[in-house]
Amino acid sequence: MSRFPLSSTLVVVPADQLSLLIDNAVSAALQKALPASTPANEPEQPHLPALITRHQAASLLSVSLSTVDNYINDGLLEKKRVGVRAVRLDRTQVEKLARKV
């Protein structure tokens, strides 16, 4: 028995053309799989909750905790009180600031 059915066609393609076909196919698959609104360099943290700590914001922005406090004092970030003492920041607001910085 033959490995290929009788109706199959064998196509010979030069290596460089095959490489280009594979690159195009992979690029198309990635564009389809990734959301269009998410650039490759965007610092997105989908595992984080909607409200994040100042420490998480500092990590996301790649800045120090005092810089996050300065952003809050300058009005670039809005803090939200959770309970009596806890302060949280809106993750989407932090991500938008990360794109600007």
VMD Tcl script that builds the backbone (N, CA, C; Angstrom):
set m [mol new atoms 303]
animate dup $m
set s [atomselect $m all]
$s set {name element resname resid chain x y z} {
  {N N MET 1 A 0.826 -1.181 0.000}
  {CA C MET 1 A 0.000 0.000 0.000}
  {C C MET 1 A 0.871 1.245 0.000}
  {N N SER 2 A 0.456 2.223 -0.739}
  {CA C SER 2 A 1.189 3.466 -0.860}
  {C C SER 2 A 0.920 4.363 0.346}
  {N N ARG 3 A 1.910 5.161 0.712}
  {CA C ARG 3 A 1.736 6.112 1.815}
  {C C ARG 3 A 0.846 7.271 1.394}
  {N N PHE 4 A 0.799 7.564 0.136}
  {CA C PHE 4 A 0.018 8.683 -0.368}
  {C C PHE 4 A -1.160 8.157 -1.175}
  {N N PRO 5 A -2.334 8.721 -0.975}
  {CA C PRO 5 A -3.462 8.317 -1.811}
  {C C PRO 5 A -3.176 8.677 -3.267}
  {N N LEU 6 A -3.810 8.000 -4.163}
  {CA C LEU 6 A -3.587 8.230 -5.585}
  {C C LEU 6 A -3.943 9.648 -6.020}
  {N N SER 7 A -4.826 10.296 -5.298}
  {CA C SER 7 A -5.261 11.630 -5.705}
  {C C SER 7 A -4.354 12.744 -5.173}
  {N N SER 8 A -3.338 12.416 -4.389}
  {CA C SER 8 A -2.476 13.470 -3.841}
  {C C SER 8 A -1.479 13.952 -4.885}
  {N N THR 9 A -1.017 15.186 -4.685}
  {CA C THR 9 A -0.061 15.798 -5.592}
  {C C THR 9 A 1.159 16.219 -4.790}
  {N N LEU 10 A 2.316 15.924 -5.284}
  {CA C LEU 10 A 3.560 16.318 -4.652}
  {C C LEU 10 A 4.047 17.594 -5.319}
  {N N VAL 11 A 4.312 18.623 -4.514}
  {CA C VAL 11 A 4.751 19.906 -5.038}
  {C C VAL 11 A 6.172 20.157 -4.553}
  {N N VAL 12 A 7.049 20.506 -5.459}
  {CA C VAL 12 A 8.428 20.824 -5.116}
  {C C VAL 12 A 8.550 22.343 -5.044}
  {N N VAL 13 A 9.039 22.823 -3.890}
  {CA C VAL 13 A 9.155 24.259 -3.652}
  {C C VAL 13 A 10.582 24.550 -3.203}
  {N N PRO 14 A 11.209 25.586 -3.751}
  {CA C PRO 14 A 12.551 25.957 -3.294}
  {C C PRO 14 A 12.533 26.305 -1.800}
  {N N ALA 15 A 13.648 26.084 -1.118}
  {CA C ALA 15 A 13.734 26.283 0.330}
  {C C ALA 15 A 13.380 27.707 0.746}
  {N N ASP 16 A 13.855 28.711 0.018}
  {CA C ASP 16 A 13.564 30.094 0.394}
  {C C ASP 16 A 12.082 30.420 0.251}
  {N N GLN 17 A 11.449 29.864 -0.755}
  {CA C GLN 17 A 10.018 30.091 -0.951}
  {C C GLN 17 A 9.211 29.360 0.128}
  {N N LEU 18 A 9.653 28.160 0.499}
  {CA C LEU 18 A 8.989 27.413 1.567}
  {C C LEU 18 A 9.106 28.173 2.886}
  {N N SER 19 A 10.278 28.727 3.140}
  {CA C SER 19 A 10.487 29.512 4.357}
  {C C SER 19 A 9.548 30.714 4.394}
  {N N LEU 20 A 9.397 31.385 3.273}
  {CA C LEU 20 A 8.499 32.532 3.184}
  {C C LEU 20 A 7.045 32.112 3.415}
  {N N LEU 21 A 6.640 30.994 2.849}
  {CA C LEU 21 A 5.278 30.487 3.049}
  {C C LEU 21 A 5.020 30.174 4.521}
  {N N ILE 22 A 6.008 29.562 5.171}
  {CA C ILE 22 A 5.860 29.229 6.592}
  {C C ILE 22 A 5.782 30.505 7.428}
  {N N ASP 23 A 6.672 31.478 7.148}
  {CA C ASP 23 A 6.652 32.751 7.877}
  {C C ASP 23 A 5.297 33.439 7.749}
  {N N ASN 24 A 4.759 33.472 6.543}
  {CA C ASN 24 A 3.457 34.108 6.320}
  {C C ASN 24 A 2.345 33.380 7.062}
  {N N ALA 25 A 2.391 32.056 7.060}
  {CA C ALA 25 A 1.361 31.275 7.739}
  {C C ALA 25 A 1.421 31.489 9.250}
  {N N VAL 26 A 2.623 31.508 9.802}
  {CA C VAL 26 A 2.776 31.720 11.244}
  {C C VAL 26 A 2.339 33.132 11.623}
  {N N SER 27 A 2.732 34.127 10.843}
  {CA C SER 27 A 2.329 35.512 11.114}
  {C C SER 27 A 0.815 35.660 11.082}
  {N N ALA 28 A 0.185 35.059 10.101}
  {CA C ALA 28 A -1.275 35.130 9.998}
  {C C ALA 28 A -1.935 34.459 11.196}
  {N N ALA 29 A -1.408 33.320 11.619}
  {CA C ALA 29 A -1.976 32.609 12.765}
  {C C ALA 29 A -1.807 33.416 14.051}
  {N N LEU 30 A -0.657 34.060 14.219}
  {CA C LEU 30 A -0.432 34.872 15.414}
  {C C LEU 30 A -1.333 36.095 15.436}
  {N N GLN 31 A -1.501 36.749 14.300}
  {CA C GLN 31 A -2.381 37.913 14.239}
  {C C GLN 31 A -3.816 37.528 14.550}
  {N N LYS 32 A -4.201 36.358 14.141}
  {CA C LYS 32 A -5.556 35.878 14.399}
  {C C LYS 32 A -5.728 35.533 15.876}
  {N N ALA 33 A -4.677 34.960 16.479}
  {CA C ALA 33 A -4.757 34.508 17.861}
  {C C ALA 33 A -4.641 35.650 18.864}
  {N N LEU 34 A -3.852 36.669 18.547}
  {CA C LEU 34 A -3.656 37.787 19.466}
  {C C LEU 34 A -4.681 38.870 19.190}
  {N N PRO 35 A -5.178 39.521 20.251}
  {CA C PRO 35 A -6.127 40.614 20.031}
  {C C PRO 35 A -5.467 41.748 19.257}
  {N N ALA 36 A -6.219 42.351 18.377}
  {CA C ALA 36 A -5.688 43.425 17.533}
  {C C ALA 36 A -5.312 44.650 18.351}
  {N N SER 37 A -5.944 44.850 19.506}
  {CA C SER 37 A -5.680 46.037 20.312}
  {C C SER 37 A -4.457 45.901 21.203}
  {N N THR 38 A -3.774 44.768 21.182}
  {CA C THR 38 A -2.631 44.546 22.052}
  {C C THR 38 A -1.348 44.551 21.248}
  {N N PRO 39 A -0.635 45.695 21.226}
  {CA C PRO 39 A 0.659 45.700 20.550}
  {C C PRO 39 A 1.631 44.765 21.259}
  {N N ALA 40 A 2.630 44.295 20.548}
  {CA C ALA 40 A 3.564 43.330 21.115}
  {C C ALA 40 A 4.336 43.894 22.293}
  {N N ASN 41 A 4.577 45.212 22.323}
  {CA C ASN 41 A 5.360 45.786 23.405}
  {C C ASN 41 A 4.516 46.318 24.555}
  {N N GLU 42 A 3.230 46.091 24.535}
  {CA C GLU 42 A 2.360 46.593 25.584}
  {C C GLU 42 A 2.514 45.752 26.845}
  {N N PRO 43 A 2.741 46.392 27.990}
  {CA C PRO 43 A 2.901 45.634 29.221}
  {C C PRO 43 A 1.557 45.232 29.802}
  {N N GLU 44 A 1.045 44.167 29.390}
  {CA C GLU 44 A -0.254 43.728 29.866}
  {C C GLU 44 A -0.091 42.587 30.852}
  {N N GLN 45 A -0.838 42.629 31.935}
  {CA C GLN 45 A -0.781 41.622 32.981}
  {C C GLN 45 A -2.192 41.079 33.212}
  {N N PRO 46 A -2.664 40.153 32.375}
  {CA C PRO 46 A -4.048 39.698 32.491}
  {C C PRO 46 A -4.342 38.961 33.790}
  {N N HIS 47 A -3.305 38.445 34.465}
  {CA C HIS 47 A -3.534 37.709 35.697}
  {C C HIS 47 A -3.767 38.627 36.891}
  {N N LEU 48 A -3.525 39.924 36.741}
  {CA C LEU 48 A -3.722 40.864 37.837}
  {C C LEU 48 A -5.197 41.232 37.956}
  {N N PRO 49 A -5.658 41.497 39.194}
  {CA C PRO 49 A -7.052 41.922 39.372}
  {C C PRO 49 A -7.258 43.343 38.861}
  {N N ALA 50 A -8.507 43.782 38.847}
  {CA C ALA 50 A -8.834 45.120 38.350}
  {C C ALA 50 A -8.204 46.203 39.214}
  {N N LEU 51 A -8.133 45.982 40.517}
  {CA C LEU 51 A -7.475 46.911 41.431}
  {C C LEU 51 A -6.184 46.267 41.910}
  {N N ILE 52 A -5.079 46.998 41.773}
  {CA C ILE 52 A -3.776 46.434 42.130}
  {C C ILE 52 A -3.109 47.278 43.216}
  {N N THR 53 A -2.135 46.685 43.893}
  {CA C THR 53 A -1.405 47.389 44.942}
  {C C THR 53 A -0.399 48.355 44.328}
  {N N ARG 54 A 0.131 49.231 45.157}
  {CA C ARG 54 A 1.164 50.154 44.701}
  {C C ARG 54 A 2.412 49.385 44.276}
  {N N HIS 55 A 2.709 48.304 44.984}
  {CA C HIS 55 A 3.873 47.482 44.628}
  {C C HIS 55 A 3.693 46.841 43.252}
  {N N GLN 56 A 2.490 46.325 42.976}
  {CA C GLN 56 A 2.217 45.736 41.662}
  {C C GLN 56 A 2.302 46.798 40.570}
  {N N ALA 57 A 1.814 48.000 40.872}
  {CA C ALA 57 A 1.883 49.096 39.896}
  {C C ALA 57 A 3.335 49.467 39.617}
  {N N ALA 58 A 4.155 49.518 40.669}
  {CA C ALA 58 A 5.574 49.838 40.490}
  {C C ALA 58 A 6.246 48.797 39.606}
  {N N SER 59 A 5.917 47.542 39.827}
  {CA C SER 59 A 6.483 46.466 39.010}
  {C C SER 59 A 6.017 46.578 37.564}
  {N N LEU 60 A 4.746 46.848 37.370}
  {CA C LEU 60 A 4.184 46.966 36.027}
  {C C LEU 60 A 4.785 48.150 35.269}
  {N N LEU 61 A 5.052 49.239 35.979}
  {CA C LEU 61 A 5.613 50.440 35.361}
  {C C LEU 61 A 7.139 50.423 35.313}
  {N N SER 62 A 7.742 49.455 35.981}
  {CA C SER 62 A 9.211 49.368 36.093}
  {C C SER 62 A 9.790 50.632 36.726}
  {N N VAL 63 A 9.146 51.071 37.802}
  {CA C VAL 63 A 9.604 52.243 38.551}
  {C C VAL 63 A 9.615 51.891 40.038}
  {N N SER 64 A 10.135 52.806 40.842}
  {CA C SER 64 A 10.170 52.584 42.286}
  {C C SER 64 A 8.808 52.900 42.906}
  {N N LEU 65 A 8.641 52.463 44.146}
  {CA C LEU 65 A 7.405 52.721 44.868}
  {C C LEU 65 A 7.212 54.223 45.093}
  {N N SER 66 A 8.294 54.940 45.355}
  {CA C SER 66 A 8.178 56.391 45.555}
  {C C SER 66 A 7.751 57.099 44.265}
  {N N THR 67 A 8.158 56.569 43.117}
  {CA C THR 67 A 7.717 57.148 41.843}
  {C C THR 67 A 6.218 56.938 41.659}
  {N N VAL 68 A 5.713 55.771 42.047}
  {CA C VAL 68 A 4.263 55.525 41.989}
  {C C VAL 68 A 3.548 56.525 42.895}
  {N N ASP 69 A 4.096 56.758 44.098}
  {CA C ASP 69 A 3.504 57.747 45.002}
  {C C ASP 69 A 3.519 59.141 44.372}
  {N N ASN 70 A 4.599 59.474 43.676}
  {CA C ASN 70 A 4.662 60.768 42.977}
  {C C ASN 70 A 3.608 60.850 41.881}
  {N N TYR 71 A 3.410 59.756 41.138}
  {CA C TYR 71 A 2.372 59.729 40.103}
  {C C TYR 71 A 0.993 59.964 40.723}
  {N N ILE 72 A 0.768 59.394 41.902}
  {CA C ILE 72 A -0.512 59.588 42.595}
  {C C ILE 72 A -0.648 61.050 43.016}
  {N N ASN 73 A 0.409 61.600 43.628}
  {CA C ASN 73 A 0.374 62.998 44.093}
  {C C ASN 73 A 0.244 63.984 42.936}
  {N N ASP 74 A 0.818 63.647 41.785}
  {CA C ASP 74 A 0.740 64.518 40.605}
  {C C ASP 74 A -0.570 64.360 39.838}
  {N N GLY 75 A -1.415 63.404 40.256}
  {CA C GLY 75 A -2.694 63.196 39.600}
  {C C GLY 75 A -2.642 62.293 38.379}
  {N N LEU 76 A -1.487 61.662 38.127}
  {CA C LEU 76 A -1.387 60.747 36.985}
  {C C LEU 76 A -2.082 59.422 37.275}
  {N N LEU 77 A -2.138 59.052 38.547}
  {CA C LEU 77 A -2.845 57.846 38.978}
  {C C LEU 77 A -3.798 58.225 40.104}
  {N N GLU 78 A -4.960 57.587 40.110}
  {CA C GLU 78 A -5.950 57.850 41.147}
  {C C GLU 78 A -5.975 56.674 42.108}
  {N N LYS 79 A -5.769 56.964 43.406}
  {CA C LYS 79 A -5.793 55.888 44.391}
  {C C LYS 79 A -7.218 55.664 44.875}
  {N N LYS 80 A -7.487 54.429 45.229}
  {CA C LYS 80 A -8.801 54.058 45.744}
  {C C LYS 80 A -8.585 53.375 47.088}
  {N N ARG 81 A -9.331 53.789 48.076}
  {CA C ARG 81 A -9.232 53.187 49.406}
  {C C ARG 81 A -10.050 51.906 49.440}
  {N N VAL 82 A -9.443 50.873 49.985}
  {CA C VAL 82 A -10.134 49.604 50.200}
  {C C VAL 82 A -10.026 49.338 51.694}
  {N N GLY 83 A -11.130 49.469 52.389}
  {CA C GLY 83 A -11.075 49.352 53.838}
  {C C GLY 83 A -10.550 50.647 54.442}
  {N N VAL 84 A -9.952 50.525 55.619}
  {CA C VAL 84 A -9.494 51.707 56.338}
  {C C VAL 84 A -8.147 52.201 55.828}
  {N N ARG 85 A -7.191 51.283 55.621}
  {CA C ARG 85 A -5.831 51.700 55.286}
  {C C ARG 85 A -5.373 51.324 53.887}
  {N N ALA 86 A -5.901 50.262 53.340}
  {CA C ALA 86 A -5.386 49.735 52.073}
  {C C ALA 86 A -5.672 50.687 50.913}
  {N N VAL 87 A -4.666 50.847 50.063}
  {CA C VAL 87 A -4.785 51.687 48.865}
  {C C VAL 87 A -4.608 50.794 47.650}
  {N N ARG 88 A -5.471 50.961 46.665}
  {CA C ARG 88 A -5.367 50.203 45.418}
  {C C ARG 88 A -5.435 51.173 44.248}
  {N N LEU 89 A -4.911 50.709 43.117}
  {CA C LEU 89 A -4.906 51.504 41.889}
  {C C LEU 89 A -5.613 50.729 40.793}
  {N N ASP 90 A -6.266 51.450 39.907}
  {CA C ASP 90 A -6.959 50.833 38.779}
  {C C ASP 90 A -5.917 50.298 37.796}
  {N N ARG 91 A -5.950 48.993 37.553}
  {CA C ARG 91 A -4.954 48.358 36.689}
  {C C ARG 91 A -4.957 48.951 35.282}
  {N N THR 92 A -6.129 49.209 34.708}
  {CA C THR 92 A -6.181 49.742 33.341}
  {C C THR 92 A -5.573 51.140 33.276}
  {N N GLN 93 A -5.759 51.929 34.340}
  {CA C GLN 93 A -5.163 53.264 34.387}
  {C C GLN 93 A -3.636 53.152 34.455}
  {N N VAL 94 A -3.140 52.187 35.228}
  {CA C VAL 94 A -1.695 51.965 35.330}
  {C C VAL 94 A -1.142 51.497 33.982}
  {N N GLU 95 A -1.863 50.601 33.303}
  {CA C GLU 95 A -1.409 50.106 31.995}
  {C C GLU 95 A -1.377 51.233 30.961}
  {N N LYS 96 A -2.352 52.133 31.008}
  {CA C LYS 96 A -2.351 53.279 30.083}
  {C C LYS 96 A -1.148 54.177 30.350}
  {N N LEU 97 A -0.844 54.394 31.626}
  {CA C LEU 97 A 0.323 55.207 31.974}
  {C C LEU 97 A 1.608 54.507 31.532}
  {N N ALA 98 A 1.638 53.193 31.624}
  {CA C ALA 98 A 2.828 52.433 31.212}
  {C C ALA 98 A 3.096 52.615 29.725}
  {N N ARG 99 A 2.051 52.736 28.930}
  {CA C ARG 99 A 2.228 52.948 27.489}
  {C C ARG 99 A 2.814 54.324 27.202}
  {N N LYS 100 A 2.494 55.320 28.056}
  {CA C LYS 100 A 2.978 56.685 27.861}
  {C C LYS 100 A 4.420 56.850 28.326}
  {N N VAL 101 A 4.784 56.130 29.389}
  {CA C VAL 101 A 6.117 56.309 30.000}
  {C C VAL 101 A 7.191 55.684 29.156}
}
mol reanalyze $m
mol bondsrecalc $m
mol representation Tube
mol addrep $m
